[in-house]
């Protein structure tokens, strides 16, 4: 008994260019070419499956053979159009290259093209999956494709154009079909549902469109399958059951559990999903795309964007909680787990390991009032406010800097100021360490191994000096201040001429002697301990939130055995913020509260860290026990700190701002 039911993708296959969805750049070109009677002899259609390659080829075949030709759209009413629609036209040949890929089949085509069409104007050869042809078949097609008879049109279609010889491609006009957007697929599915009089949940349509991955044929097939699976109403859950995907609600629960570092709860959710028959590989893929959407939501600046409207309010609220850097880390961990799954018979183990890895490396401090009581619009606005806060702060600082440079009191005031010598941080540290730590070969070997390991880079220390010009003097005074040496880092023990013509910016130079010292005194265990807990240093004090964010934006590159910690930053402007006195003291307080130890923080641009680390390794490989690194002349500009000496003259305040209260001595 013949089948009376036709699949939806066959019933609703476009019959004219205006019905083709998501390929406006192609349909417009052909409509103009057909109307002006400028049709080429060979075309190459490339693109993903289900995007309309064969459909457009058949529409072209109808248009060129339509009795009303030349015309931009086939009429679908004449005998030629009807015979092509029925699939029995003697002038239109649809060939599957996967099953007709030999030389003999192509030679047969070459012999038949010389005959005139039966009743139409053109003979049209549509060769689907043309990349499956053998090398000999391609060679047999070359001459015919280059100079075919005037009444022949070749249309080659493929999903893998890179497998087609360049000699074939150069003989054709190439058209690249795009993946169809979710919005276009949703719009088309709504039309089909309305015509079929089917009750379908709106979210189910969106889920089908997402799972179609840009193919309209796949979308219609999924809709057809969902209709057969459900009773009278197609729900979102029905779609998830037939596709094996995970609902957004479950993805949110899993992501939320990881956000709160509830590893046990996240494992339970995974167990529940796998018990329902979800595939591990599909689950981790859905999770990667979910975090990808969170990342895109953070970067969007309009609330009516497709990604915003297609996600629930709770997902938008989760986007306001997650840090961008943490999302990057999570996607990287999940992607590595997905890669490892392909090489194992136990994929479930790797998704569980990924969850443990995320809870250990990525931790958040979620504010209790963030998730509840916010509408979608309010959640989106909260997110945008948070992302724009730092930009506003930067603009304000730039304006303040400009005003300070224009302040005439800074340039006109005169006072005699003597800069007290400050202990040189690196040299003092080196003197307090035993030289045996450097001379010991085992320690030296471990240092080199540590530096060669990206994940176990050991320390680097640097000192800053506050002005560009230096003068001699003050060495005797530095010896009397030995008690202060182990507690400070800053300008070198060489004094500098005070130049106050740039009052709000200070140049900091990095001293390589500090780098040399810490590279020989790094503590790998301590660094690993800090790195594992670094992203979880958030406290309950809202005033400290920005400083906590500043700390966690840095990467723990090294920790010395005397608790000097090196943080590297991608940008100098972010790195320099830690040199503000107020911010620095608060940052030290935060670390002491979290780790119960007092650390001295040194921020350094990542490019400098990478450069000096490489230089140190190269010298160490040459058996140099105490490598001497090249000096660094490139400064970083930082904003000066504010002084508490409000009763002092303006020039004195400026000097204190630049050099610090413990350095400046005022002659009365």
N, C-alpha and C positions, 0 to 999 in steps of 0.2 A: 504493500500500500504506500503510495507516494506521500511524502511529508507535506502537510498543508501549512505548517508554521514556518515563517522566515525570520531569521535572527534580526534584531533591531538594527544592527549596523548595516545589514543589507537593505532593509526597508528604507532607512533614512540616509542612504548614500546620496550625496549631492548630485544633482543632474544638471546644474548650471553653475557658472562661476560665482554668482551672488550667494549661493548656498554653501560655498566652501568657507570654512571657519579658520581664522588665524593665519591666512596666507595672502594677505592683501597685496603684498609686493609682487607676488607671482600672478595672481588673477588679473590685476590691473595691467601688467605687461602684456599678457596674452589677449586680453580684450582689445587693447589698442592695436596689437599686431594683426589680429583677425579682422578688425574693422578696416585696416589699411591694406589688407591682403599682403602682409610681409611675414610670411611663415618660413622659418628655416627648415633645412632638410633633416637635421638631427638635433635632438635635445638630450640632456643628461639631468635627471631628477635625483637629487640626493637628500637624505634626511632621515630622522627616526621613523620607526614603524608607526602606522596608523595616522600619519599626518596629511595624507591626501595625494600622494604621488601618482598612484594608479588611477585614482578618481579624476584628477586633473587631466591625465593622459587621455582618458575616455571622453571627457568633455571636449578636448581639442579635436579628437577624431570625429565626434559628432559635428562640431562647428565647421570644420573644413569640408565635410561631406553633406552638410545641410543643404536642402534645396533652395533655401533663401540666402545662401552664402554669396558674397562675403557679409558676415554678420558677427557681432561681438559675443552673442550668446546663441547656443543652439535652440531651435524652436521646440524640439521634443514632440512635434506633432506630425512631421513629414515621415514618409516611409523609410528614408535613410536613418533618421534619428531613432525611430521605433525599432528598426532591425538591430541597430547597434546596442540599444538598451536591452534588447532581448538576448544579446550575446551570440546571435547567429548570422551576423553580417559577414559576407564573403570578402570584404575589403579591409576589415580590421582584424589583425592577428595579435592575440595576447599570448606570449610565449613565456613559460617558466624556465629560466636559464638554469635553475638548480637541477632539473631533470632532463634538460636538453642542452647540455654543456659541451658536447663534442664537436669536432671539426665537421663531421658529416652533416649534422643538423644545420650548422651555419652555412655550409656550402649549398644545402638545399634551399635555404632562404635566398642566397645569392643568385641561384638559378631562376627563382620564381619572381624576383622583383622586376625583371625586365618586362613582364606581362602587364598590360594596362588593367586598371580597376574595372570591376564588373559593371557597377551602376553609379558609383560615386566619382568624385574628382580625384581622390587620393587613396593610395593603399597605405595604411598606417600599421607599422610593426611596433608593438609595445613589448619590450623585453624586460621582464621583472627579475630582480635579483641578478643583474647582469654581472656582478663581480664573481659569480660562480662559474663563469665560462673558463675553459682551459686556455692556456697560452696559445695553443694552435688555433682555437676557435676565435680568439681575439685577432690573431694575425689574418685569418680568413675573412674577417669582417672589415678589416682596415680599408681596403680599396673601395668596397661598396659603400662604406660609410662616408668616405671622402668625396666620391663622385657618384651618388645614386641617380637613378632616373628622375626626371622632373615630377613624376606622379607618385613618388615614394617619400614617406616621412618616417624616420626612426625616432622612437622615444625610449630611452634606456632609463631604468629606475634601479636604485640601489640604496642600501643602508650603510654600505661600507665603501665609500668612494676611494679610499686609499689603496684598495686592492685592484683598482682599474688602471691599466697602463696609461701613461701620459699621452701616448700617441692616439689613444681613443678619446681621451678628455679634450685634447686640442681640436678635435674634429667636431665637437658638439658645443651647443650653447648650454651652459650649466646653470641650473636653478637649485638653490639650497632651500629646502623646506624646513621651517622652524618647528620646534616643539610648541604645541598649542598651550596658551596660558590657562590657568585655572579658571579665570573669569569667563573666557570664551567657552570652555567646556561646560561650566555651570549653566551659562545662558542657553547653550544648545540642549543640554539635558532637560532643562525646564520646558523647552518647547516640545520635546519628545514626550515627556510625562503628561503635559497638557493634552497632546493629541491622542495619547493612549488611554487617557482618563484613569491614571494610576495615582493613588495616594502615597506620597513619598515625603519623608521628613526632610526639611531643608538642609539640616546638618548632614544627613545621609548623602545628599547630592554633592555637597562640598567634599565629603570624605571620598566618594567615588572619583571626583575630579582630581583629588590629590594622588590617589592610587593609580590613576591612569598614566601618570608620568609623561604628560604632554601628548598622548595619543588619543584621538577621538574614537577610533575603533575600539580600543581597550576600554574606554569609558562606557560606550554603549553595550559592550559585552558584559561588563560588570553590572550595569543596570539591569540587563536582561537576566543575569544570574541571580541578582538580589530579588527581583520580582518573583522568580520561580521559587526561591528559598522562603520568602515571607508568605504570609497568608493574604491579608487584605491591605496591609500597611507596611511599607518598607521603612524600617527605623535605622538609625545609625549603628546600633548594636548588630543588626542583621548584616550590614556591610562589613563590619569588623570580623564577624564570624566567617564569612565566605572568603575574605582576603587574608585572614591571619594577622591583620594589623592590630595595633594597640590603640585604644581610645585615648583621646586627649586627657580625659579625667584620670586614667591610670598613669599616663606619662607625668601628669602634674603631681600625683601622689608620690610617684617614685622620685621625681626631681626634688620635691619638697622634703622628702625624707633624707635625701643626700645633702640638701642645703642645711638641714638641722643636724647633720652628722649622726643621724639615726641609722646606723648600718644594719642593725638587726631588723628594723622595720623595712628597709629597702630590700633586704634578702627575702623577707616574707612576701613582699609584693611580687618579686620576680618568681618565687615558687608558685604563687597563685596563678600568675599569667602562664607559666609553663605547664601547669596542671590543666589549664583550659585548652591546651593544644597549640599555644603560640610557639613559633620557632625562635630559637635563641638569636639566630642571625638577623631575623626580621625585627626582633625586639630591640637589639642594639642599634640597628639602622634607624628605627623610628626615634630612638632616644637621641641619636646624633642630630637628626633633623629637628627635633624639638628644641635642643639647645641652640642649634643654628638659628631657629626662628626667634628665640629669646635675644640672641645677639643682634639680629636685624631689627627687632622691635626697639631695642635701645637706641639704634642709630637713626630711626625714622623720625621725621619732624612733622608729619601730618596724621591726624587721628583717623581719617577715612581711608587710609591705605589698605590694600587687600590683606596684608598680613595682620593688621590690627583687627579688621572686621571679621576675619575668619578664625580668630582665637577667642577663647573665653576670658572673662574678667579675671579669673584667678591666675591665668597664665600671664596676663599683663601685669598683675600685681607681683608675681614672682620675678618678672623682669626688672621691677624697681628694687628688688632685694639683691639680686646677683651682681657681682662685680664683673666687669668685662674680662679682666685678666683671669678670673676663676673659670669663666665660661670657656675661654681658650684652653685652659688646662684640662677641663673636663672633656671637651671634644677631642683633644689630643690623646687622653687616656683611653677613651672609648674607641677611637680610631685604631690605636695600637692593639686593643683587645680584639677588634673586628678582624684585623690582619692576622693575628695569631690563631683565630678560630678556623681559618682556612687550612691550617696545617695540623690540625689535631682532630682526634675522634671524640674529644670531650669538651665541646664548646661551652657548655654550661659553667665549667670551672673558670673560664676566662672572664665571663661577665661578672661572676662573683668576686674574682680577684680585682677586677676593675672597680667594683663598688668599694672594696676595702681600700684600694689605692686612692680613690677620690676622697673618702672620709679621712684619710691620713694626710693627704697633701693639700686638699682644698676644704677649708672650713669657713663658715660665715658666722657673724653675729647678727641674728635676725631680730629686728625691733618688733615688739609685740603689737604695736599699733599700726604696723605697715600693711598687714594682710586683710584686716577686717574693716568694714565700714567705708570702703572706697568704691565708687562706681568705676566703670571702665574709663570714662573721661578723666576722673580724678586720679586714677592710677597712672594713666598715661602722662598727665600733667606733672605728677610727682616725679616720674622718671625724667622728664625733660628738664625740670628744675634742678634735679641732682646733677645731670650731665652738663648743664650750663653754668653751674655754680663756680667751677674752677675758672672758666673763661672770664667770668665777670671779675673775679678776684685779680686775674692777671691784668685786665684792662685798668683796674683801679690802681694797681701798683705802678703801671706805666705812666699814668697821669701824675701820681705823686712824685715819681722820679723826675718828670719833666719840670714840675713846679720847683723842686728842690734845686735843679740846675739853674733855674732863673732867679734864685734867691740872692740878692745883692749882698746881704749881710755876711754870707759865707766868704765871699771874695774880698770884701773890704775890711773885715775885722782882722786885727793882728794881735797875737799873744805869743809869749815865749813858752813853748811846750817841749818838755823833754820826755822821750819815749823810753820807759824802763825796759830793760832787757827781759825777754821772755825765754824760758828754758826751751832748748831745741828738743822737740819731742822724740825724733828718731834716734839721735845720738845718745840721749839719756836712756832710752830703752835698750839700745845695744850694749851700753855699759853695764846694765843690770843683769844681762843674760850671760850664761856661762858659754865660753867659746867652744866647749866640748860638743855642744849640740850641733854646731856647724861642722866640726871636724869629723864627727862620727860618720862612718861610711853608710851604716844601716839607716841612720836618720836621713842622710842625703838621698839615698835611694828611694825612701818613702816619700820624700818631698817631690822628687821628679815624677814618680808615679801619680802622686796626687794632682800635680799640675797637668799631667797628660789626660787625666780623667775629668771630663766636663762636669760630672756630677759631684766630684769631690775636690773642687778647686780650693786650695788653701790660701790663706790670707794675703793681704796686701795692705800696707799702711802708708799713709801719706800725710804730710803736714801742709798747712796753708800759711802763706805769709801775706800780710794785709796790704802792702804797697809794692809798687814796681821797682822803686829806687832803693838801694841799700847803702849804708855807711857803717864804718867800724865803730867799736866802742861798747862799753857796758859788760865786758866779759867777766870782770871781777864781781860785779853785782850778781851775775847769774850763778856764780859759785855759792854765794850766800843764800840763795833761794832754793837749795837742794831739796827741801821738804815739799816744794810745790811742783817739782819736776814730774813726779809720777802721776799728777792729777790734771795736767793740762796739755793741750796741743794747740798750736796756733802759729804766730809768726816765728821766724827763725831767730837765733841768738845774735844775728847781725841787725843793728838798728837801721831804720829807714828815715829818710827826709820826709817830713809831713807835708803832703800836698792835698789841700782841701778844695781843689777846684772841681772835684767830682764827689760831692758829699753823699750821694745815696747809692752809689755802687762801689764795691770794693773788689779788687782783683785778688784771687786766691791762686797760688801756685802749688803744684803738687811736688813734694820732695821725694825723690827716688830712694833716699836712704831709708825712709820709712817702709817703702815697698820691699827693699832688700831685707830689712829686719824681719818683717812679718812672714815673708816667704820661707824663712828659716825657722820660724817659731809658730807655725800654724798648728792648730789642734783639730784634727779631723773629726774626732768623736764629738767635740763640742759644737762644731759646725753642723754636723748631721742632726744633732739634737735640736739646734735652733731652727734649721731648715724645715724639719718635720712639723714644728709647732708655729712657724712664722705667720701663717695666714690665720691663726686663731688667737691673735693678741688683742682682739677687740674687748673693751670693757664696757661698763654701764654708764660712764660719764659722757654725756652728749658733747661736752665742750672739747673732749679729746678726739672726737670722731675723725676730724680732718687730719690730725697728726698721726692717728692710727692708720688711716688710709695712706698717708705719705710713707710711713714705714713699710707697709705691706706692698706698696708699689715697687719697692726696691728688692733686689735679689741678694741673698746672703752669699757673698762670694768667699769670704774668709773670716775666721775667728782665731785670734792668737791665744796662747795659753795664759795671757794676762788680761783677757776679756776685752780686747779691742776688736770691734766688729766692723767689717767692710761691707757696705751696701753699694751696689752698682745700679745706675739708672741710665735709661736710654737717652734722656735729654738733660743737658746741662742745667736748664732752668728749673727742672724738678729737683735735681741733685743739690742745687745751691740753696734750696729752701731750708735744709737742715742746718745751715750755718747761721741762721738767725738765733740769737741767744735765747729768746723766749721759747721758740719751737724746740731748740736742742734740749733745753732743760726738761721740758715736758716729755720729749721723746725718751730721754734717759729714765725719767720717772715711770713711764709706761712699761719699759722693759724690766725695770727692777720689780714692779708689781707682778708682772707675768712670770718672770723666770727666777725671782728671788736672788738675783745677782745684779751687780752694778756693771754696766757696760759703757764703754766709750765708743760712740758712733762716728764713723768716718764715711762720708758719701763720696763716691768717685764715678765719673762718667764711664760707661761700659767700654767705650772705645779705648780709653787709657788703660783700663784693667787688662783687656785682651792684648794690647800692644806690649805692655811690660811683662805680662805673664809669658808671652812667647819669647821675648828677649831673654828673660831669666832662664827658661828651659834650654835655649840654644847655648848659653854660656855654661850651664851646668853640664850639658852633654860633652863639653870640651874639657871636663875635669877641673873647671875653675871652682874652688871650694867656696869662695865668697864673690859671687858675681857682682860686678859694678855696672849698674844700669845708666843709660844716658840720661842726662837731666831733661826735665820737661819744661819747656819755655812757654807753652800755651796756657794762659790763665782761664779761669771761669769767673764770671761776674756774679756777685751775690749782693743782695740788699742788706744794707747795714742795720744793726740792731739799735734799739732805743735805749737811752741812758736814764738812770733814775736821778741824776744830778740836775734836777730842774732849776736849782738856784745858781748854777754856774753860768758864766758867759756863754754866748752862742758858740763861739769858736771852740771852747773847751768841751761843750756838749758834743760837737761834731767829732772831736778827737776821741772822746770816750766811746762814741758810737762806733768808730772805726776800729780802735785798738782794744777796747775793753777797759773797765774800771781798774783792774789790777795791774794794768800795764802803764797807764798814763800817770805821770807825776807833774804837779803844777808848781812852778816857782812863784812864790808870792813876792 
